[in-house]
Amino acid sequence: MDLKIPSLPKVAIGWKKALMAVGVAALVVAVALIGWTLFVAYTEDRQVAAFGSHVAASEADLARVSGLVSSHLGSRPDRPSVAGADASMREFAAIAEHGRAVTAYHRGIIGADAVPEAYAGARSAYIRALDHLNRAFSLWSSAAAAYNANACTAAEENLARADQAWGEYALAIGDYDRELRAAEEGGEAPPL
């Protein structure tokens, strides 16, 4: 048996039609590329705006906590009575616990933020700053608890460690500022 395969009809395409088809394909690719670029830029702008808004809310809440700490420290008498010192330490512990809650809350929000790659260093530095500040608040709270338990040595050690955590917080905020400036200017963060 001899099977014949039918031949396909010949299609004659002129060079003008071929050139037009290539031009249309190139136009479709260009429109798709421009559309994708605009979509990515829009998404990144929204991510940066959300991150900036979350950091601003965090800084506002932390400023209120700082105001509570300053007010508390400024209102203590030079030589308080034992009952006055105890009450002052309880108030200090409450402020420290509030500070821990505020830093943990904002760390969770900012930690969940998606940011463009250029802002990843700034986000990381700000989260690190919140972690250090949270540790400082925890140590202040522990110092107040140690004081209430008449463990003065432990209270002093916790206060010293809290001061160290505060210093690390300040350094991390400096890193955040450098990284943010670099991201906004489109370069790399300057060295320390």
Phi and psi in degrees as a GROMACS rama.xvg file:
@    title "Ramachandran Plot"
@    xaxis  label "Phi"
@    yaxis  label "Psi"
@TYPE xy
-108.412  110.802  ASP-2
-96.4603  132.499  LEU-3
-108.402  132.555  LYS-4
-92.2845  124.578  ILE-5
-67.594  143.968  PRO-6
-85.2684  149.667  SER-7
-76.3279  147.846  LEU-8
-68.5351  147.391  PRO-9
-82.7278  132.712  LYS-10
-106.431  127.047  VAL-11
-103.404  112.656  ALA-12
-111.944  127.471  ILE-13
-78.9317  162.945  GLY-14
-66.3772  -29.1358  TRP-15
-66.69  -42.7981  LYS-16
-67.1782  -40.0859  LYS-17
-63.8475  -42.3901  ALA-18
-64.7646  -38.9317  LEU-19
-66.2703  -40.6153  MET-20
-63.5644  -41.8131  ALA-21
-64.466  -42.0867  VAL-22
-62.6375  -42.9055  GLY-23
-63.8745  -43.1649  VAL-24
-62.5912  -41.8931  ALA-25
-65.0928  -39.0378  ALA-26
-64.2146  -42.015  LEU-27
-62.02  -44.449  VAL-28
-63.45  -42.1995  VAL-29
-64.7772  -43.1797  ALA-30
-63.8027  -42.2586  VAL-31
-62.911  -42.638  ALA-32
-64.1758  -44.4637  LEU-33
-65.374  -42.363  ILE-34
-60.7436  -43.3794  GLY-35
-64.6631  -42.6263  TRP-36
-62.1314  -43.7258  THR-37
-64.4445  -39.7536  LEU-38
-63.6897  -44.6446  PHE-39
-64.0986  -43.1589  VAL-40
-63.1301  -42.5604  ALA-41
-62.4767  -45.3168  TYR-42
-62.3283  -44.7035  THR-43
-64.8493  -40.0131  GLU-44
-61.803  -40.9317  ASP-45
-66.4284  -39.9065  ARG-46
-63.1951  -43.9675  GLN-47
-65.0137  -40.6199  VAL-48
-64.1896  -42.5689  ALA-49
-64.373  -44.4099  ALA-50
-60.5071  -46.4716  PHE-51
-61.1012  -39.8041  GLY-52
-65.1662  -41.2291  SER-53
-67.3614  -39.7693  HIS-54
-65.4876  -41.6082  VAL-55
-62.608  -41.4754  ALA-56
-64.5374  -39.7443  ALA-57
-63.0941  -46.096  SER-58
-64.0549  -36.7886  GLU-59
-65.8864  -44.6004  ALA-60
-65.8858  -39.7973  ASP-61
-68.3593  -31.1571  LEU-62
-65.4538  -37.5025  ALA-63
-65.8084  -41.6557  ARG-64
-63.8389  -42.4351  VAL-65
-60.0185  -38.9142  SER-66
-63.1044  -38.9002  GLY-67
-63.7926  -43.2033  LEU-68
-63.7354  -46.8896  VAL-69
-61.4777  -43.6081  SER-70
-62.7444  -42.2781  SER-71
-64.3407  -46.6099  HIS-72
-68.0038  -33.7809  LEU-73
-74.7278  -21.3181  GLY-74
-93.2884  -3.41649  SER-75
-77.7118  133.534  ARG-76
-72.0802  159.912  PRO-77
-64.2271  -40.3271  ASP-78
-127.839  79.623  ARG-79
-73.6815  155.679  PRO-80
-70.4392  169.22  SER-81
-61.2808  -44.0559  VAL-82
-64.83  -38.8676  ALA-83
-65.7776  -40.5848  GLY-84
-65.5129  -41.0197  ALA-85
-62.7972  -44.1866  ASP-86
-64.5342  -39.3392  ALA-87
-63.3431  -41.0661  SER-88
-67.9161  -37.717  MET-89
-63.7881  -41.8594  ARG-90
-65.2181  -41.2548  GLU-91
-62.5123  -41.6272  PHE-92
-63.1901  -40.2671  ALA-93
-64.8656  -41.0504  ALA-94
-64.6735  -41.5275  ILE-95
-63.7769  -41.0143  ALA-96
-65.2982  -39.0273  GLU-97
-62.7103  -42.6035  HIS-98
-61.0658  -40.4905  GLY-99
-61.3577  -44.6244  ARG-100
-63.7646  -41.6029  ALA-101
-64.5997  -46.4887  VAL-102
-66.9169  -38.8216  THR-103
-65.1891  -40.7293  ALA-104
-60.8786  -50.246  TYR-105
-70.8711  -30.5436  HIS-106
-63.8291  -40.4729  ARG-107
-63.0658  -41.9827  GLY-108
-68.8623  -49.6259  ILE-109
-70.3918  -32.4383  ILE-110
-63.9811  -27.142  GLY-111
-87.463  -9.05283  ALA-112
-66.4795  132.985  ASP-113
-91.5023  130.101  ALA-114
-130.347  155.385  VAL-115
-61.745  158.356  PRO-116
-55.8836  -34.6928  GLU-117
-63.6094  -26.0517  ALA-118
-99.2455  0.628203  TYR-119
-61.9432  -38.9448  ALA-120
-65.7791  -40.3891  GLY-121
-65.4616  -43.9091  ALA-122
-62.2413  -44.5013  ARG-123
-62.1568  -43.0755  SER-124
-65.5897  -39.2041  ALA-125
-68.5828  -39.5194  TYR-126
-63.6136  -41.1296  ILE-127
-61.6679  -40.3327  ARG-128
-62.3253  -44.2047  ALA-129
-63.3313  -37.4904  LEU-130
-62.8641  -43.6397  ASP-131
-64.8758  -41.9853  HIS-132
-66.1545  -38.916  LEU-133
-62.3129  -40.8391  ASN-134
-64.8426  -39.3919  ARG-135
-61.5325  -45.2649  ALA-136
-62.7855  -39.8692  PHE-137
-62.0987  -42.5515  SER-138
-69.5712  -36.0627  LEU-139
-64.0289  -40.5818  TRP-140
-63.9139  -42.3563  SER-141
-65.277  -36.9071  SER-142
-64.1638  -41.6395  ALA-143
-64.9378  -41.1551  ALA-144
-65.055  -40.2306  ALA-145
-65.0756  -39.8376  ALA-146
-61.3552  -44.2499  TYR-147
-65.1661  -24.1628  ASN-148
-93.3306  11.4224  ALA-149
59.5065  32.0489  ASN-150
-105.73  74.9759  ALA-151
-63.4076  -36.645  CYS-152
-63.4838  -45.0875  THR-153
-64.0902  -38.2861  ALA-154
-62.7833  -44.6625  ALA-155
-65.0348  -39.5619  GLU-156
-63.8735  -42.3276  GLU-157
-66.3024  -37.2083  ASN-158
-65.0231  -39.9341  LEU-159
-65.1446  -41.7367  ALA-160
-68.1599  -33.965  ARG-161
-65.0672  -41.1361  ALA-162
-61.0187  -39.4375  ASP-163
-64.885  -43.9754  GLN-164
-63.2335  -36.781  ALA-165
-63.1688  -42.3608  TRP-166
-62.1599  -40.4363  GLY-167
-66.3205  -34.4458  GLU-168
-61.6056  -46.4363  TYR-169
-61.3811  -40.9696  ALA-170
-64.3168  -41.6264  LEU-171
-66.3707  -35.6304  ALA-172
-65.3406  -38.1811  ILE-173
-61.4324  -41.666  GLY-174
-62.8581  -41.8767  ASP-175
-59.8027  -46.3473  TYR-176
-60.315  -43.3036  ASP-177
-64.3392  -45.7297  ARG-178
-64.8768  -40.0026  GLU-179
-65.5395  -43.9208  LEU-180
-60.7769  -42.495  ARG-181
-65.0607  -41.0537  ALA-182
-65.8372  -39.8481  ALA-183
-70.5946  -31.2227  GLU-184
-89.1351  -9.68936  GLU-185
82.1575  18.366  GLY-186
-119.793  -159.223  GLY-187
-100.525  153.934  GLU-188
-65.6807  138.252  ALA-189
-68.0985  152.429  PRO-190
-66.8985  158.118  PRO-191
